[in-house]
Amino acid sequence: MLTITLPDGSTRTYEQSTLTGADIAQSIGRRLAADAIGVLIDGQLHDLTYPITHDAKVAIVTAKTDDPNAMYLLRHSTAHVMAEAITDLFPDVKLAYGPPVEGGFYYDMESATPITEADFPRIEKRMAEIAKENRPFTRYELPQNDAMAALERQGNPYKLDNARRAIEQDPHAVISFYATGEPGKNWEDLCRGPHLPSTGRIGAFKVTSVAGAYWHGDASKQQLQRVYGIAFFSQAQLDEYVHQQEEAKKRDHRVLGKQLELFTISPLVGSGLILWMPRGGVIRQELETFMREQLALRGYSAVYTPHIGHIDLYKTSGHYPYYKDSQFPTIKMSQRDPDDQSEYLLKPMNCPHHIQIYAAHPRSYRDLPIRLAEFGTVYRFEQSGELSGMTRVRGFTQDDAHLFCTPEQVEQELVSTLDMVLLVLKTLGFQDYQCRVSLRDPASDKYAGDPQLWDRAENTLRRIVAGSGIKSVEAVGEAAFYGPKLDFLVRDVIGRQWQLGTVQLDYVLPERFGLEYIGSDNQPHRPVMIHRAPFGSMERFTGILIEHFAGAFPAWLAPVQASVLTISEKFLDYGREVLSALQAAGIRADMDTASDKIGAKIRRSRELKTPYMLIVGGKEQENRAVSVRTRKDRDLGSVPLDEFIRRLREEITSRSVQSLMID
């Protein structure tokens, strides 16, 4: 007898001693059986045919693009189909490694004949033939000695190395293979799985690019070719993705950042270290001003902390050595002073510093909640290959805050922080979002603290999210080592999903640092911490905004809100009068004083995506007016100068993402 618990909490009892996901799906209904492509068994993803021999929690995986498990199965399976197609067309290829990755998949391989983009149509044609044959993905396992002997006969050093590494990591490792069809007759590969039921479940795919790679990323080893691809369950989804990628190229913040003079990265300063240029500085300043206003309204206190700290601070918090691989090397004071053996670290987190501010003097329950906020710069040693413009950097500033409260205050403070995050998303025009409740993996030992407090924290976050009505998903294993968190997943205007903002509930760090407050019973108690950052990283958030708005920021964020363009030099004096009036009203304005024709001036202003262009000539000067055009080349006609200033001020102060003059 087996008892299976389904995602809704209901249970089903089966008389047989072994089940598969396919059996369970069939017992629930024919529709689910037809749609099923995999199964989650106690949170682990498996093939639909994987044997279940114990009571378990089971979820059937179906072909949904918003389910990472479904996309993993699809991408992994398509990587195999692409590898088979390539080996059919290039028989001398030696396959190395082919994982699914975010956004698609790739396969590393050694090929005497270079594979180029010109070969992609042939590869895709052969892949389509394999998919049409609808061959099953068939798993089989061999004893380690037999598996190694089989791989020796194949003569592929990369697969041998993969198997040896698996055995080194786990002497009892099962060595498994997958055939696309019948083992011994059809193409097969060393693989842990899991996969789709058959090649026919792959809907649509595209080979996208080819690049160089090294075995295990070691430049001293054999250079390989890495062939990338994407896959979806339908052609419509693939077409949408291709369109999205084309739009993304137009919106690339690295390109627009240079074109609009927002930021730069200098090799003399260092990779991954952002230099905010004046125009980009305006955007950051406006975002910070907006946040500071909200902090003041909600009772936060501004604090400032150093960019480095003693290593013992981070050892106590647990960040070191937990995040050792992503931190810069320590600074040893003995290099300058042999009598000083202390070590310092570039600040990887703000929270330990804020904890020391809380701990600086005794606290009473009457003082709580204490809300400490800082635009604090932190540093992470990202690998050079992972750096990308503003969205993956080595130094970034967080709109960080840490709240210290009593257990009774936790829910009220969480509701308030959640409200702040939603206000940020609404103000910036993000309408499609969901909340990911990131939980610990009970099977992992990476999480610190009392399991009962973890249960309390996780259930509190679930309750808060449920009460908010926000669409949410749960992600086991995504919690911080010190507590569960709420991550906000946002889709931009072209459908890409980003993580923006986080709220974390923490019972662990107050315990590690021995934080206390004196309660109403005159006894010491432990406070609870809430970590929150609605923007997350100012650099990453701005990079995402550049792409979301395609550089055409709403007026309140635009580096220049209005440009004065004179028809000829005769009207420069009036142009300067208009400029002075705008600036006196607090409007960010500039003036093009070049001797070019008005068409060239309009073109330059439009390229910089200035919201409003104010054209001035004889009629405008005579009537103390401006002729208004938008960056989308909409002509709003002649508007009295004072009226234009009033309307633009209204648009700016409302922080609208729309143009109030049009809409």
N, C-alpha and C positions, 0 to 999 in steps of 0.2 A: 504494500500500500504506500502511495506517495501523496503527500498533501502539498498542493501548489497554491501560493498566495499571489493574487493578481494585483496590478497597480492600484485598483480602487479599494483594496483591503479585503475583498471577498476571497474565499478559498474554494478549491475544487479538490476532490479526492479521487485518485485513480488506483485501480486494483493492480496494475502491472508494476513491476519493480524497476523498470527502465522506461523513460519517456523521452521524447524530443520536443523541441519547440514546435515543429510541424504538427505533432500529435495534439498538443495543447491548442494550437490555433484551429485545427480541424474540429476539436471538441466544442470550441466556442461558436464557430460558425463558418460556413463555406466562404463567405466574403472575406473574412479575416485570413483564412487559410490561403486564399488566392493572392491576397495583398502582402502576406508575410515574406520578409526577406532575411530575417535574423532574429536572435533572441537574446535578451538580457537575463542572465541567471545569477541571482544575488549580486546584481550590479555589474557583472562581467559580460562583455559582448562575445557571442559565439555564433557559429553556423546554426542554421535552422535544424540541422540533423544531429547536433551535438547531444550525446546521451545525458539525461538527467537521472541520477541514481539516488538522490536524497531529497528530503523536503526542502523546498526552496521558494524564494520570491522570484517570480518570472514576469517579464514584460515582452510582448511580441513587438518586434521592430518592423515598421512598414515604410514604404518609399515616400518619405517626406523630406523635402529639402531643408526644413528648419530643424531637423533632428540630426545632431552630429553623429549619432551611431549609424543612422541610415547612410549618411554621406561617407562615413568611413568605409562601410561595406562596398559602396559603389566605387569609390576612388581606388581602394585596394584592388578590387576585382578588375577595374579597367586598366590599372597598371600592369596586371598579369596579361591581359589581352594585348596591350601595346607591346609588352616584351615578347610575346609569342609572334606577333606580326613582324617585329623587327628581326627576330631570329630566323623567320621564314625568308625574309628579304635579304638579310645579311648573315649568311650561315657561319661566318667566322667570329661573330660576336660572342663575347664572354660576359654574361650578366653578372652584376655585382649585388645591387641592393635597390629595391623599389618600393618605397613607402608611400602611403597617402599622407598629404600635408594639408594645412589650411589653404583652401582655395583650389586644390587639385591633387596632383600626384607627380612623381618623377621616377625614372629608373636610371641608375648609373650603370655604365657598361664600358667594356673595352672593345674597340672596333678598329680593325686594320684599315677599313674603309670609312673615312669620316662621314658621319650622318649630317646632312644639311637641311635647311628649310625646304629646298627643292624636293627632298624625299618625303615630306610630310603628307602630300596627297596619296602617295603609294602606301604609306603606313596606315593612313586612315581608311583607305579602301580595303586593305587586308583585315583591319580591325572590324570593319563593318561585316565582312564575310564571316568572321569568327563569331561575332555577336548573333548574326542571323542563324547560324547553326544551332544556337541555343543549347550548347553542351553544358552539362552540369560541372560545377566546381566540386571535385571529389577529393576528400582528404584521406590520406593513409599515413600510418606511422611505422617506423622501423626501429628495432633495437639499435643502440648507439653504434655498435661495431658494424652492423649491416649497413647502417646509414652512411658511415664514414667510408666503407668499402664502395658503396654505390657512387658516392661523390668522387672518390679517387678514380673510378672508371670513367666518369664524365670529364675529368681533367680540368675542372674549373677551379682555379686557386681561390677565387673570391668566395664561392659557396663553401669550400672546405674551411676557409677562415671563419665564415659566419657560424658554421656548425661547431667548430672548436671553441669559439668564444661563448656560445650558448652553453656548452658543457662545462667550461671553466666557471661560468657564473652559477651554474646549477648542475652538480655532478649527476643528478637524477633527471636532467632535462629530457623531455620527450622530443625526438627529432621527427618532424612531420613534413610532408610534401603535399602539394595540391596539383592535381591534374585537371586540365580543362577538357573533361571527357573521361575516358577509361584509363586508369593507370597502366603504364606499359605500352599503350597504343597511341595515346594523344600527348600533347605537349604538357610538361609538368615542371614544377619549380620547388626548391626548398623554401618552405614558408610556414610561419606559425598560424596564419589565418587571422581572423575569419574572412569569409567571402559570401557573396550573393549565392542563391541557389543555382543559378546558371548564367551563362554569358548573355542569354536573351533578355535578362532583366536590366541590362545596361541600355538606357534609352538613347543618349546622344553624347558625343564626345568630340574633342578636338585636340590635336597635337599643337602645342602653342610655341615652344621655343627649344633651343638646344644650347648648352653651355658647357664649359670645362669644369671638371671636379677632380678631387684627389681621393684615393681610397682612405677612408676614415679621416678625411680633411688634412692629411699629412702631405705637405708639398714635396717631401723626399721620396714619396712612393709613386706608383704608376699613375699617370694622368688618365682620367676617364672622361667619357662624354656623359652628360646628364641631359636626358630628354624629358621635357615637361609636358603635361597634358591636363585637361579638365574634363569633367564628366557630369552629366545630369540625367535625371530620370525621363526627361522629355526634350524634344527639339525646341519647344517654345522656351523652356528654361535656359537652354544653351544660348538661344538667340538673344534672350534678355541679358544674359551674362556678357555676351560679346558686345552688345550695345552699351552696357554699363562700363565695360573696360575702355571702350572708345571715349565715353564721357569722362571717365576717370583720368585719361591721358590729358584731356583738355583742361581738367581741373587740378592737375598735379601741383601740390603746394610748393614743391621744389622749383618748378618752372615759374609759377605765378609769383612766388616769393622773390625771385630775382627780377622778374619783369616789373613788379609793383614796388620794388625796393623796400621789402618788409624785413628781411633778415639775410644774413650771410654767414658762411662758415669759412674760417680762414685756416689753412694748414699751419700757419705760424702760431695760432691760438690752440688748435688741436681739433681732431675729428670728434664729432658729436657734441661740440660746445657751441651754442647758438649765440651769435652777435645780433642783437635786436637793432635794426636801423631806425632812424627817426619815425618813419611812417609806420613801421611795425610796432614801435614803442607806443604810438598813440592807441593802437588797438589794445595792447596789453594794459595800458593805463586805464582805458575806459572799462575794461573787464574788471580790473582791480577796484576801481571806484564803485562800480555796481555792487561788487561783493562786499566792499567795506560798508556801504550803506545798509546792506542786509544784516551784516554782523552787528552794527550799532543798534539796529532796530530789535535785534534778538538777544541783546545782553552779552555779547562777547567782549573780551578784553584783548587788545593787541599786545603781542610779545615779540621779542626779537632774540634769536639765539645764534651762536657761532657756527661757522661752516665746518669746524672740526670738533672732535671730542675725544676724551681719553678712552682707550680701548676697553677699559673695565666697565664703562657705561654701557657699551654694546654687548659685552659679555653677560652683564647682569640682565639686560633686556632679552637676550637670546638671539639678537640679530647677528652677532658674531659668536661662533663661526657658522651659524645656520645659513647666512647669505655670503659666506666667505668668497665663493667663486665670482660673485657679482659685485664685489667691493674693491676699491683701489687698495694697493698695498699699504700697510701701516707705515706711519712716519716714526722712525726710531730717534728719540731725542739724544741717545748716546752718540750718534754720529756727530753731534755738535758739542755735547757735554758728557764726557765719560762717566761722570758721577750720577747722571740722570738716566735710569734704565726704563723710563716710562715710554709708552707707545701711544700714538694718536692716530685717528682715522678720519678721513674725509667723511662728513656726515652722510650716512646712507638713509637715515630716517629722522624725522623731527620729533617723534613721540617720546623717546627717552629724555630729550632736552626739556620738553614741556612737563614731564613727570618731575624733573628736578625743581622746576618753578613751583609746582604744587607742593613739593616736599620741603620747600624753603622755610616754612614756619607752620606751627600747629593749625589745624583746621577744625571747625565745628560744623555740625549738621546745619546750623543756621547760615553758613557760608555757601553751602552747596545749593544748586549746581554751580561749579566754576567752569567757565568756558574760555579757553585760551586759543587764540587764533594767530596765525603767522603765514605770510607768504614766504615760506622757507625753502631755500635752495638746497638740494641734496644731490649726491653723486653716486652713480653706479658704473661699474666697469663693464660696459657692453662690448661684446666682440665686434671687431671692425666690420665684419661681414653682415652684422645685424643692424648697423646704424642706417638710418633713413631720414634725412631732412630733419624736421622738427618732431616727427612722430616716434623716433627711436634715437635717443640721445644719451650722453654720458653725464650731463649736468642739467637739472631741470628744477623749476620752482613750483612747489605745490601750494594750493590755497588750503593749507592744512589747519585743522582745529582739533582740539582734544577736550572733551567734556568729562568732568569728574563729578559724579552724582551718587546719591544714595540708591539702593536697589529699588526703592519705591518711586524714584523719579525717572527710572530708565525709560519706561514706555512713553511718557510725555516728551522726554528729550528726543527720543527716536522719531516720534511723530513730527516734531518741529524740524529735525534735520531732513527728514524725508520731504517735508513741505518745501524746504529750501532748494533741494535738488530739483524738484519738479518745477519750481519757479524759474530756475536757471534754464531748464530745457524749454519751457514755454516761451521765455523771453527771447531765446535764440531761434525760435521757430522750429524746434524739433517736436514733431507730433507723433511719430511712430517709434515707440519705445516699450521696453519691458524690463522687469527687474529680475535679476538672477540671484537667488538665495544660495550663496556659496557655503557649503557645509563641510564638515570634516569627514574623512573616510575612517570609520571605526577600526578598520583592519590595519591602518597605518600607524607607525609610532612617531611620526613627525610632529604631532600636535601635543602641546604642553598643557598642563593643568588638570583639574578635577573633571572627570567625565560627566558627573552630575551637573556641574556648572555649565559645561558645554551643552548638555541637553536643555538646560534652562535658557541659555542664550539663543540656541537654534529655535526653540519653540517661541521665544519672544519675537524674533525676527519674522517667523512665519505668521504670527498673529498680527503684527504691525502691517505687513504687506497685504494680508487678507483684508484687513480693515480699510486699507487705502483704496481697494478696488483696482489696483494696477495689475495688468497681466504679468504673470511671473512664471519662472521655471526654477527648479532646484538643480544644483550641480554638486554632487558628492565629490569630495577631494579638492575643492577649489577654495576652501577656507584659508585664512592666514593661520600661521602656526599658533597664534595666541587667541584666535576667536573667529566665529562665523561672520559673514559680511553680506551686504547688499551691493551688488554691482549693477549699474544701469546700462543696458544695451540699447543703443540708439541707431535708427536707420536714417541716413542722410537723404537728400533729395533724389539721388540716383539709386537708392536702395541698398547701399553698403552698410554693414553693421559695424558700429564702433562701441567700445566700452568707455563711457563717460561718467565719472563720479563714482564714489564708493562711500559706504557707511559701514563701520565695523563695531561689533560689540565685544568687549574685552574684560574678562574676569582674571586674566593671567598676569598681565604686567603689573597691576596694582599689588598682586601677591608677591611677584618677584622683587619689587622694590620696597615692599613692606609699607605701602601707603596706608594712612589712617585718617579718620576724623572722629571726633568725640560726639557720640549720639546723644539723644535726649535723655537716655538713661545714665549719662555721664561715664559711659564705657567706650573704649576704642572699637571702631568698626572699619571694615574695608570698603573703600569706594569702588564704584564700577566706572570703567572708562568707555567712552564712545569716541572712535576716530572717524572723522568725516572730511571729505574733500570733494565738493560739488564739481569743480572743474577738473580735479585730478592733477594734471600737470599743465601749467600755463603754456608751455611750448607745444605739447601734443594737442591740447585743446585748440590752440590758435591754428595749428597746422590743419586740423580737421575742419575748423571754421572756414579757412581759406578755400578748401575743396568743396565744402557744403554750399558756400555762396559763390563759388567760382571766382573769388576775388572781388565780387561786387557786393561789398558789405552794406548793410542798412545804414542810413545816414548817421545814426548815433555812434556807430563804430568806425565809419569811414575815416581814413587818415585826413583826407581833405573832403569837406562836405559840399563846397561850392567853389567853382573856378570862374573868375571874371575874365571874359574874353572880349577885347576891344576890336571893333571892325577895322579901325586904322589908328595911326599914332595921334590923330587929331583928338581922340576921345580918351587919351591916357589919363588926363586929369580927372575926368568924370569916373573912369574906371577905378582910380585910386580912392575917390570919394566913396564909391560902392564898397570897395574892399575894406575901408576903414569902418564903415557902418556895420558890415558883417562881423568883423572882428570885435567891434565894441559890443556886439550882441552875444559874444561868446561862441560864434560860429567859426569853425576851422575853414579858412578860405585862402586861396592864393590867386595870383593874377599872372596871366601870360602876356608879357610885355614885348614879345618878339615882333619883328616887322613882317612876319608871314601873313598870308591871307587867312581869313577867318576859317576856311575849311580845314587848313592844316592845324589851327589851334583846336578846333573841335575834335579832330582826329586824335591829337595828343592827349587831350583830356579824357576822351572815351577810352583810350588804351590804358590809362591809369584808373579807369572805372570810377571816376568822380561822379557822385549821384546827380549833381545839378551843374549845368553850364549856364552862366549868365552872360548873354551877348549884349553888348552896349554899343550904341551908335548915336546918330543925331536925334532920332525920335525918342529914344530912351533918355538921353540927356535932357531933352526939352521937357519931358514929362516926369522926370526923376523916377524912372521905371527901369526894369530889366526884362529882356526877352529870354524866357526860360526854356531850356531843353534838358531832357534827362539823358542818362548814359545809354538808354535803349533807343535814343534818337526820337523820342516823342516830344513834339513841339507844344509847349503849354501856353505859348503866346506871350504878349506883353503883360507884366504884372507890376503894380506899383512897388517900389523897393521896400517900403515899410510893411506892405502886405506880405511880400515874399519872406521877409525876415520873420514876421509873426508866424507864418505857416511852417517855415522850416524849424523854428524854435519849438513849436508844438510837436513836430515830428520827432525831433531829437529828444526832448524831455519825456516823451511817451515811450521811448526805446522800442518803437515799432519796427518790425522786420519788413513792413510794407511802406510804400510811399503814400503818405496821407494826401499829398497834393493830387494824386491820381485816383486812389482808391477810396 
